[in-house]
Amino acid sequence: MGMLMIAIAIGFFGSIIIFFISEELSLKDADFSDIKDVFTKELNLGELAGKYSTIKYMAMYLVAVFVIGFLVSKQILIPNHFSLGFLMAYVFLPSMIGSLIILLVKWRFQPILKLISSFLFGAGYIGASAFAVAVTHLFSN
Protein backbone atom coordinates (compact mmCIF):
# COMPACT_ATOMS: atom_id res chain seq x y z
CA MET A 1 0.00 0.00 0.00
CA GLY A 2 2.92 2.33 0.64
CA MET A 3 4.21 1.89 -2.89
CA LEU A 4 0.77 2.74 -4.25
CA MET A 5 0.75 5.96 -2.23
CA ILE A 6 4.18 6.82 -3.61
CA ALA A 7 2.93 6.15 -7.15
CA ILE A 8 -0.15 8.34 -6.57
CA ALA A 9 2.02 11.12 -5.12
CA ILE A 10 4.42 10.99 -8.07
CA GLY A 11 1.53 11.09 -10.51
CA PHE A 12 -0.25 13.90 -8.69
CA PHE A 13 2.67 16.22 -7.97
CA GLY A 14 4.33 15.65 -11.33
CA SER A 15 1.16 16.30 -13.28
CA ILE A 16 -0.03 19.29 -11.24
CA ILE A 17 3.34 21.03 -11.57
CA ILE A 18 3.45 20.38 -15.31
CA PHE A 19 -0.17 21.52 -15.66
CA PHE A 20 0.39 24.81 -13.84
CA ILE A 21 3.49 25.51 -15.94
CA SER A 22 1.61 24.70 -19.15
CA GLU A 23 -1.38 26.77 -18.09
CA GLU A 24 0.74 29.79 -17.25
CA LEU A 25 2.67 29.52 -20.51
CA SER A 26 -0.54 29.28 -22.54
CA LEU A 27 -2.13 32.25 -20.76
CA LYS A 28 0.89 34.56 -20.66
CA ASP A 29 -0.38 36.56 -23.65
CA ALA A 30 -4.06 36.40 -22.67
CA ASP A 31 -6.05 39.57 -22.18
CA PHE A 32 -8.70 38.75 -19.60
CA SER A 33 -10.67 41.91 -20.37
CA ASP A 34 -11.58 40.27 -23.68
CA ILE A 35 -12.89 37.08 -22.07
CA LYS A 36 -16.43 38.37 -22.62
CA ASP A 37 -15.84 37.90 -26.36
CA VAL A 38 -15.98 34.15 -25.80
CA PHE A 39 -19.63 34.48 -24.80
CA THR A 40 -20.77 37.45 -26.90
CA LYS A 41 -19.08 36.97 -30.27
CA GLU A 42 -18.57 34.15 -32.69
CA LEU A 43 -14.86 33.41 -32.56
CA ASN A 44 -12.70 31.24 -34.76
CA LEU A 45 -11.21 28.37 -32.76
CA GLY A 46 -8.10 28.27 -34.96
CA GLU A 47 -7.29 31.90 -34.20
CA LEU A 48 -7.74 31.41 -30.46
CA ALA A 49 -5.62 28.26 -30.40
CA GLY A 50 -2.89 29.99 -32.41
CA LYS A 51 -2.96 33.15 -30.34
CA TYR A 52 -2.80 31.53 -26.92
CA SER A 53 -0.98 28.31 -27.92
CA THR A 54 -3.41 26.38 -25.74
CA ILE A 55 -3.47 23.32 -27.96
CA LYS A 56 0.33 23.10 -28.05
CA TYR A 57 0.69 23.36 -24.28
CA MET A 58 -2.16 20.91 -23.65
CA ALA A 59 -0.44 18.41 -25.96
CA MET A 60 2.83 18.93 -24.06
CA TYR A 61 0.94 18.30 -20.81
CA LEU A 62 -0.57 15.08 -22.17
CA VAL A 63 2.83 13.82 -23.36
CA ALA A 64 4.45 14.66 -20.01
CA VAL A 65 1.69 12.89 -18.04
CA PHE A 66 1.99 9.90 -20.38
CA VAL A 67 5.74 9.71 -19.70
CA ILE A 68 5.18 9.98 -15.94
CA GLY A 69 2.46 7.31 -16.10
CA PHE A 70 4.65 5.03 -18.21
CA LEU A 71 7.59 5.35 -15.80
CA VAL A 72 5.44 4.87 -12.69
CA SER A 73 3.73 1.88 -14.25
CA LYS A 74 7.02 0.33 -15.39
CA GLN A 75 8.94 1.01 -12.15
CA ILE A 76 6.28 0.73 -9.42
CA LEU A 77 2.94 -0.73 -10.51
CA ILE A 78 4.06 -3.73 -12.60
CA PRO A 79 6.96 -4.91 -10.37
CA ASN A 80 4.65 -4.87 -7.31
CA HIS A 81 1.92 -6.82 -9.15
CA PHE A 82 -0.87 -4.38 -8.33
CA SER A 83 -4.38 -5.43 -9.30
CA LEU A 84 -6.79 -3.46 -11.48
CA GLY A 85 -8.28 -1.66 -8.48
CA PHE A 86 -4.90 -0.26 -7.52
CA LEU A 87 -4.21 0.77 -11.11
CA MET A 88 -7.52 2.62 -11.25
CA ALA A 89 -6.65 4.33 -7.96
CA TYR A 90 -3.46 5.59 -9.60
CA VAL A 91 -5.44 6.82 -12.61
CA PHE A 92 -8.42 8.45 -10.85
CA LEU A 93 -7.28 9.72 -7.42
CA PRO A 94 -4.69 12.27 -8.62
CA SER A 95 -7.18 13.48 -11.21
CA MET A 96 -9.90 14.11 -8.64
CA ILE A 97 -7.58 15.70 -6.09
CA GLY A 98 -5.94 17.93 -8.70
CA SER A 99 -9.27 19.03 -10.15
CA LEU A 100 -10.53 19.92 -6.67
CA ILE A 101 -7.40 21.91 -5.85
CA ILE A 102 -7.62 23.82 -9.14
CA LEU A 103 -11.26 24.64 -8.41
CA LEU A 104 -10.45 25.87 -4.92
CA VAL A 105 -7.58 28.12 -6.03
CA LYS A 106 -8.86 31.55 -7.06
CA TRP A 107 -12.46 30.34 -7.39
CA ARG A 108 -13.88 33.74 -6.47
CA PHE A 109 -11.77 35.65 -8.99
CA GLN A 110 -11.79 33.51 -12.14
CA PRO A 111 -14.55 30.91 -11.76
CA ILE A 112 -15.07 30.06 -15.43
CA LEU A 113 -11.36 29.78 -16.20
CA LYS A 114 -10.78 27.61 -13.14
CA LEU A 115 -13.69 25.36 -14.06
CA ILE A 116 -12.30 24.91 -17.56
CA SER A 117 -8.79 24.35 -16.15
CA SER A 118 -10.15 21.78 -13.72
CA PHE A 119 -11.83 19.82 -16.49
CA LEU A 120 -8.73 20.04 -18.71
CA PHE A 121 -6.50 18.78 -15.90
CA GLY A 122 -8.82 15.92 -14.97
CA ALA A 123 -9.56 14.77 -18.49
CA GLY A 124 -5.95 15.12 -19.59
CA TYR A 125 -4.61 13.24 -16.59
CA ILE A 126 -7.14 10.41 -16.83
CA GLY A 127 -6.63 10.00 -20.56
CA ALA A 128 -2.84 10.12 -20.57
CA SER A 129 -2.24 8.05 -17.44
CA ALA A 130 -4.81 5.39 -18.34
CA PHE A 131 -3.28 5.10 -21.81
CA ALA A 132 0.22 4.88 -20.31
CA VAL A 133 -0.80 2.16 -17.84
CA ALA A 134 -2.61 0.22 -20.58
CA VAL A 135 0.31 0.46 -23.02
CA THR A 136 2.79 -0.57 -20.34
CA HIS A 137 0.75 -3.61 -19.35
CA LEU A 138 0.10 -4.54 -22.96
CA PHE A 139 3.80 -4.65 -23.81
CA SER A 140 5.09 -6.02 -20.49
CA ASN A 141 3.89 -9.59 -21.04
Contacts in CASP RR format, 6 or more apart in sequence:
PFRMAT RR
TARGET T0000
AUTHOR 0000-0000-0000
METHOD contacts of the structure
MODEL  1
MGMLMIAIAIGFFGSIIIFFISEELSLKDADFSDIKDVFTKELNLGELAG
KYSTIKYMAMYLVAVFVIGFLVSKQILIPNHFSLGFLMAYVFLPSMIGSL
IILLVKWRFQPILKLISSFLFGAGYIGASAFAVAVTHLFSN
3 76 0 8 1.000
3 80 0 8 1.000
4 80 0 8 1.000
4 82 0 8 1.000
4 86 0 8 1.000
4 89 0 8 1.000
4 90 0 8 1.000
6 76 0 8 1.000
7 72 0 8 1.000
7 76 0 8 1.000
7 77 0 8 1.000
7 90 0 8 1.000
8 89 0 8 1.000
8 90 0 8 1.000
8 93 0 8 1.000
8 94 0 8 1.000
10 68 0 8 1.000
10 72 0 8 1.000
10 76 0 8 1.000
11 65 0 8 1.000
11 68 0 8 1.000
11 69 0 8 1.000
11 72 0 8 1.000
11 90 0 8 1.000
11 94 0 8 1.000
11 129 0 8 1.000
12 93 0 8 1.000
12 94 0 8 1.000
12 97 0 8 1.000
12 98 0 8 1.000
14 68 0 8 1.000
15 61 0 8 1.000
15 64 0 8 1.000
15 65 0 8 1.000
15 68 0 8 1.000
15 94 0 8 1.000
15 98 0 8 1.000
15 121 0 8 1.000
15 125 0 8 1.000
15 129 0 8 1.000
16 94 0 8 1.000
16 98 0 8 1.000
16 101 0 8 1.000
16 121 0 8 1.000
18 60 0 8 1.000
18 61 0 8 1.000
18 64 0 8 1.000
18 65 0 8 1.000
18 68 0 8 1.000
19 61 0 8 1.000
19 102 0 8 1.000
19 117 0 8 1.000
19 120 0 8 1.000
19 121 0 8 1.000
19 125 0 8 1.000
22 57 0 8 1.000
22 58 0 8 1.000
22 60 0 8 1.000
22 61 0 8 1.000
23 57 0 8 1.000
23 117 0 8 1.000
25 53 0 8 1.000
25 57 0 8 1.000
26 52 0 8 1.000
26 53 0 8 1.000
26 54 0 8 1.000
26 56 0 8 1.000
26 57 0 8 1.000
26 58 0 8 1.000
27 52 0 8 1.000
29 51 0 8 1.000
29 52 0 8 1.000
30 52 0 8 1.000
32 110 0 8 1.000
35 112 0 8 1.000
35 113 0 8 1.000
37 43 0 8 1.000
48 54 0 8 1.000
49 55 0 8 1.000
58 120 0 8 1.000
58 124 0 8 1.000
61 124 0 8 1.000
61 128 0 8 1.000
62 124 0 8 1.000
62 127 0 8 1.000
62 128 0 8 1.000
63 128 0 8 1.000
65 124 0 8 1.000
65 125 0 8 1.000
65 128 0 8 1.000
65 129 0 8 1.000
65 132 0 8 1.000
66 128 0 8 1.000
66 129 0 8 1.000
66 131 0 8 1.000
66 132 0 8 1.000
67 132 0 8 1.000
68 129 0 8 1.000
68 132 0 8 1.000
69 128 0 8 1.000
69 129 0 8 1.000
69 132 0 8 1.000
69 133 0 8 1.000
69 136 0 8 1.000
70 132 0 8 1.000
70 135 0 8 1.000
70 136 0 8 1.000
72 90 0 8 1.000
73 87 0 8 1.000
73 90 0 8 1.000
73 132 0 8 1.000
73 133 0 8 1.000
73 136 0 8 1.000
73 137 0 8 1.000
74 136 0 8 1.000
74 140 0 8 1.000
77 86 0 8 1.000
77 87 0 8 1.000
77 90 0 8 1.000
77 133 0 8 1.000
77 136 0 8 1.000
78 136 0 8 1.000
78 137 0 8 1.000
78 140 0 8 1.000
82 90 0 8 1.000
87 133 0 8 1.000
90 129 0 8 1.000
90 133 0 8 1.000
91 126 0 8 1.000
91 129 0 8 1.000
91 130 0 8 1.000
91 133 0 8 1.000
92 126 0 8 1.000
94 125 0 8 1.000
94 129 0 8 1.000
95 121 0 8 1.000
95 122 0 8 1.000
95 124 0 8 1.000
95 125 0 8 1.000
95 126 0 8 1.000
95 129 0 8 1.000
96 122 0 8 1.000
98 118 0 8 1.000
98 121 0 8 1.000
98 122 0 8 1.000
98 125 0 8 1.000
99 118 0 8 1.000
99 119 0 8 1.000
99 121 0 8 1.000
99 122 0 8 1.000
100 118 0 8 1.000
102 114 0 8 1.000
102 117 0 8 1.000
102 118 0 8 1.000
102 121 0 8 1.000
103 114 0 8 1.000
103 115 0 8 1.000
103 118 0 8 1.000
105 114 0 8 1.000
106 114 0 8 1.000
107 114 0 8 1.000
END
